[in-house]
Every structure is written in C-alpha cells, then in structure tokens.
Amino acid sequence: MSDENYTYPVAELLRNRRTIRQFKSDFVPLELLLELLNIANWAPNHGLREPWRFILYRKEARATFADAVIRSMSAEDRARLEAQKRDDYAKIPYHLIVVMKEDPRQKQWDEDYGAACSWIQSFQLAAWERGLGVVWKTNNFVYSPHFREAVGVQAGEKVVGVLHIGYPEVIPEPRPRTPAEERLTLHG
C-alpha cells in the first residue's frame, strides 16, 4: 500500500476535532452517549485500574447542575452571570463530570490522572467521529466544596473535568499549532 494513496483516519480525526462551545439544543440519544463512554473505556490506564467515574446531568437535571455552578460563584459574578449561565447550561444536552479516585501514592495518582485525561481525549475523539462536540472544562467551580457536594463528588475524588456534550452549533476554524520540531530536544 502506497502512503500517498492511504488516508490515516486517526490522524485526520485528531486534526479535525474542535472544541465546541456553542451547542444545538437537539436531543442526543442516551444510547449514543453510553456507546461513547464504553469506547473511551479502552483508553490506556496503568494496571487496568480504571480510576474514573462519571456523573451525568441531562434533561431537567441540567438546572441542578447550573445551580451548583452558580452557587459556587462569588456574589458579584452570580448577580452578573446567573441568568446567562442558566440559559447556557439549559441548552447543552449533557454535562458529564469525570472524576477519579485520588490515590495517596504519588506515582499511582500521576498514572491515574494521566489515564483519566486519556479517557477524556478518547471520549472526545469518539464523540467527534459520531458528530458530537465536546468542551472539556476545568473551571474554578470544580474546586468549590459547594459544587462538589451538590453534584455528588465524594471525598477522595478529584474532578478531572466537566464535559459539555452535544451537536455543534458552530464549529470553529482550526488554530495553528507549534511544529513539534520547535519543542524537540534531540540527543544523538
């Protein structure tokens, strides 16, 4: 097989995937989401520990998610952004919170965090391939005790990210990437 005639689907998927910040409010079948969750479970993880757990907000429960975010804001931000945030979160079909068990051993914690991040990237790629967009958020609210308690994050768990998931309303243009050669230290 000649390289010039072969397309590399994974490479194309990586190049074409975009972070989506504007979603259609169209219904996304739960069966599709579950399929994508199970595909992402094939992400590499040390010792097959599978350190991740998921908390999903959809349908009417999106208001509960919005409340948890809003109540974790400062009073000034809450007064300024509450209506906008409620409206924004109500339009996004799914809010998926990815949490990991925090291992007290640093090496295992690092491996588990890397695995959970790999899981998220695998999920994003699988979702993009099926026409869904994702934005991976790590905003300050994920550290708020109020948010953590309100959404069901347990003691000993870290929020690795909040994924907003749905069909893209707007797909942004690609932004340039720094060539790897500019960040490569080469020995030998």
Salt bridges, closest charged atoms under 4 A:
GLU12 OE2 - ARG15 NH1 2.92
GLU35 OE2 - ARG130 NH1 2.45
ASP67 OD1 - ARG86 NH1 2.44
ASP77 OD1 - ARG80 NH2 2.66
GLU82 OE2 - ARG86 NH2 2.88
ASP87 OD2 - LYS91 NZ 3.25
ASP103 OD2 - ARG105 NH2 2.64
GLU111 OE1 - ARG49 NH2 2.81
GLU111 OE2 - LYS107 NZ 2.30
ASP112 OD1 - ARG49 NE 2.81
GLU157 OE2 - ARG53 NE 2.76
